[in-house]
Amino acid sequence: MVYNFNLGIGWASSGVEYAQSYRAVMLRDIGADAKFVFTDMISAENIEHLTRNIGFLDSEIIWLYTFFTDQKIAPVTYTLDDLKKTLPTDVYTYTRNGKIGRLVFQGKNNFYTVYFADEQSERVHRAEIVSGGYLIRKDFFTYGRVFSEYYAPLDHKAHLYLRRFFNEDGTVAYEEINDDGKVMYQFRDKILCSKEEFVGYMVSRLELTEEDVVLIDRTTGIGQAILQNVGDARVGIIIHADHFSEGGTDDNYILWNNFYEYSFAMHRHVDFYVTATDEQNKLLREQFLRYGGVEPTVYTIPVGSLDELKYPTINRKPYSILTASRLAAEKHIDWVIEAVVKAHETIPQLALDIYGKGGEEQKLRDLIKKHEAEDYIFLRGQQKLKEIYQDYELYLAGSMSEGFGLTLMEAVGGGLPIIGFDVRYGNPTFIDEGKNGYLIPVDDHTSPREKVEALTDRLIRLFTEADLDSFHEHSYEKAKGFLTKEVELRWKNIVG
């Protein structure tokens, strides 16, 4: 079995979760049994909805908090009628507005607030119980009650003090006692005094053997607990981002990325590391040898793959540009917008589509409006892009850090040239300067204004000087090395 450990997952998942979903498909295809373990408490949404959304199978998911119960990972099927059967009385009024309903009982401020899985059905994800104006409990459901949270008023706020997790028959599997964020876990025969102990106990219960492989995608808060309990299983650390800080590194000292520092220090207990690019692989091995005098095993395996190259069925939209990422500050979509606005003055046919969701959405919308660019720059939201890239002529990247860049891979798989900054590690992996795009040199002294000007310059150069047909063909050639059959072979060599 291959166990893949991560922290959380959301609707706007990061590249780590998408990398895991790609890996899940490849492991299925090579016949390797795999589980994906998530260790964060997830209560705002049913974890099954989140994992299914990006392509996991329910049977592949282990959630730390239901591992010790007989509850299965499943979509929400518990209904309002099911909830009504548990009510203490049938005297109440009921109203609903979209995804939220309310059952109001006699007395002062006694009601249930019901949160539905969607706006159309009566499938209930959770119910919040208020008595006498105070929140006292939240119940969470899939096909039955999975767990409940218990609250008491403290300093005029609802204070969580207990979570109780249930088996399918309603019996209590265990409890999480919460004292202002400090947690303990109480089982019938055991008390665990921290979240780390809880994770370690779960790993020990897996009863891993030398036939198993443990892949850790994020180690924060869980790395030590896993390593202490893996037994004879082989352990691999997946590197998803730049693994060190260049500004904090000199000839005698290296400042490792906080996310990887622990796993690097524990290299004696790690069988191998996995980077997404050859460039990072080479650099990591050089740094281990230089700063630690050790030579770890490091494999290069792209975090994603392409099932096939995508060719346009009709002509690409002339002067069309796309970018796709979480709408987060570090992706610098604002620079992309500014560059397209400036280039539009020279090439008025330019049009940009921005795909993705995130916290910067309103800021970006306001920026587009400020430049009166609503008729040629569009926020397209979260969409499945595999059948979309080949309709465009260019992919424009503003990020200053891409450990790999799934969207970059998918872009060359659709034959797109790319313009981006010459930063580790994704852009140099997918862009050959002057052959399928442009790598823009930058350093710590390059100002945002200079970066926007450089993006603008390359945009204009590509659409006025470059041989676009040649650029498209070169991207397709680059993409062949990332076809699924090539990446699957690399995984097969590790997991058997």
ZILIN-V867962 format. One record per pair of residues at least 24 apart in sequence whose C-alpha atoms are under 6 Angstrom apart, sorted by the first residue. I is the first residue (numbers start at 0). J is the second residue. Records with the same first field share a line. If there is no record, write none. Layout:
I: J ; J
This chain:
0: 32 ; 33 ; 211
1: 33 ; 211 ; 212 ; 213
2: 33 ; 34 ; 35 ; 213
3: 35 ; 36 ; 214 ; 215
4: 36 ; 215 ; 216
5: 37 ; 216 ; 217
6: 37 ; 38 ; 39
7: 37 ; 39
9: 49
10: 49
18: 302 ; 303
21: 303
25: 487
34: 59 ; 60
35: 59 ; 60 ; 61
36: 61 ; 62
37: 62
38: 63
47: 73 ; 74
68: 166 ; 172
69: 166
70: 166 ; 167
74: 141
75: 141 ; 142
76: 122 ; 141 ; 142
77: 122 ; 123 ; 141 ; 142 ; 143
78: 121 ; 122 ; 123
79: 121
107: 131
108: 132
195: 224
199: 224 ; 225
202: 228
203: 228
207: 232
208: 232
233: 270
234: 269 ; 270
235: 270 ; 271 ; 272
236: 272
237: 273
238: 273 ; 274
239: 402
240: 402
241: 402
271: 296 ; 297
272: 297
273: 297 ; 298 ; 299
274: 299
275: 299 ; 300 ; 301 ; 302 ; 403
304: 481 ; 482 ; 483
305: 481 ; 482 ; 483
306: 482 ; 483
308: 412
309: 413
310: 389
311: 389 ; 390
315: 390 ; 391
316: 391
318: 349
319: 350 ; 391 ; 392
320: 351 ; 393 ; 394
321: 351 ; 352 ; 353 ; 394
322: 353 ; 394 ; 395
323: 353 ; 354 ; 355
324: 355
325: 355 ; 356 ; 357
326: 356 ; 357 ; 359
327: 357 ; 358 ; 359
330: 398
331: 397 ; 398
332: 397
334: 451
335: 397
338: 451 ; 454 ; 455
342: 455
350: 375 ; 376
351: 376
352: 376 ; 377
353: 378 ; 379
354: 379 ; 380 ; 381
355: 380 ; 381
356: 380 ; 381
388: 413
389: 413
401: 425
411: 474 ; 475 ; 478
412: 475 ; 478
414: 471 ; 474 ; 475
415: 471
416: 470 ; 471
434: 470
435: 470 ; 473 ; 474
